[in-house]
Amino acid sequence: MEIALRPVVAEDLPLLVGGDAPYDDFGPRPPRTEPYPSVLREFGGMAVCEAAGGLLLGSVSWIWQQWGPMPESRNPMIGIWLRPEARGRGAGTAAQRAVADLFFRHTTVNRVEATTDVENIAEQRALEKAGFTREGTVRGAQWRSGAFHDCYSYSILRADWAA
Ligand SMILES: CC(C)(COP(=O)(O)OP(=O)(O)OC[C@H]1O[C@@H](n2cnc3c(N)ncnc32)[C@H](O)[C@@H]1OP(=O)(O)O)[C@@H](O)C(=O)NCCC(=O)NCCS
């Protein structure tokens, strides 16, 4: 499926509910502890739409992190949630390819990361089809539904993307 990314608008919010089991059921989020300017620097997101007609399919998001003290080592970790009726038609693959493309074209990042539950086969396949490589298991990484869950770590590097 051909998709397009665009900024999220207020009308999208009732449709971007998220929270469905088993991989997005995080329960109530803790209150933000940082002032907004810092929070806004660390998080971002875009709406995922059908290219033809613009139907809202879901959203991609990212959080910035840094591997050590150098600003060059800063990279986004992406996440995705599609509306149930939008799943299984290639949009997850296309959207994650598109968001990696966006970062490599418009920023200087060397690496775009993603993690997913070791049991989330759909997301693992979508990431691999989008050009990401599985790097290993991150043990007990994600608190979700009352337990810590193991995740797989994935990345795509600028060199992978350029090839
Ligand atoms: C995970 C998600 C983003 C994948 O996007 P998608 O558009 O449904 O996936 P795609 O259609 O691009 O399919 C990617 C691959 O996964 C496979 N797949 C899709 N759904 C699957 C399922 N439920 N079980 C196993 N494989 C599945 C597809 O067959 C395809 O592989 P193939 O080409 O080898 O057949 C989407 O299903 C989703 O939003 N799920 C709920 C939220 C979530 O899990 N987000 C990720 C959290 S890390």
The ligand as a Gaussian input file, in Angstrom:
#p B3LYP/6-31G(d) Opt

LIG

0 1
 C        2.921000      -4.088000      13.843000
 C        2.287000      -3.272000      12.740000
 C        2.843000      -1.854000      12.736000
 C        2.662000      -3.954000      11.390000
 O        2.113000      -3.215000      10.332000
 P        1.183000      -3.967000       9.251000
 O        0.819000      -2.955000       8.239000
 O        0.090000      -4.671000       9.958000
 O        2.186000      -5.033000       8.671000
 P        2.478000      -5.308000       7.118000
 O        1.171000      -5.460000       6.388000
 O        3.437000      -4.279000       6.622000
 O        3.115000      -6.756000       7.211000
 C        4.451000      -6.981000       7.551000
 C        4.667000      -8.474000       7.608000
 O        4.112000      -8.976000       8.847000
 C        3.223000     -10.047000       8.550000
 N        2.132000      -9.952000       9.491000
 C        1.179000      -8.996000       9.548000
 N        0.341000      -9.246000      10.567000
 C        0.788000     -10.388000      11.151000
 C        0.360000     -11.136000      12.272000
 N       -0.703000     -10.752000      13.011000
 N        1.061000     -12.251000      12.602000
 C        2.141000     -12.623000      11.884000
 N        2.611000     -11.921000      10.821000
 C        1.929000     -10.843000      10.469000
 C        2.776000      -9.814000       7.129000
 O        2.341000     -11.040000       6.562000
 C        4.035000      -9.284000       6.494000
 O        4.961000     -10.295000       6.236000
 P        5.063000     -11.054000       4.825000
 O        5.169000      -9.986000       3.792000
 O        6.261000     -11.887000       4.983000
 O        3.796000     -11.830000       4.666000
 C        0.725000      -3.208000      12.871000
 O        0.196000      -4.508000      12.720000
 C        0.259000      -2.625000      14.205000
 O        0.076000      -1.422000      14.309000
 N        0.069000      -3.483000      15.217000
 C       -0.390000      -3.053000      16.552000
 C        0.585000      -2.116000      17.284000
 C        1.986000      -2.666000      17.337000
 O        2.219000      -3.849000      17.546000
 N        2.944000      -1.756000      17.086000
 C        4.352000      -2.077000      17.140000
 C        4.806000      -2.020000      18.558000
 S        6.570000      -2.201000      18.659000

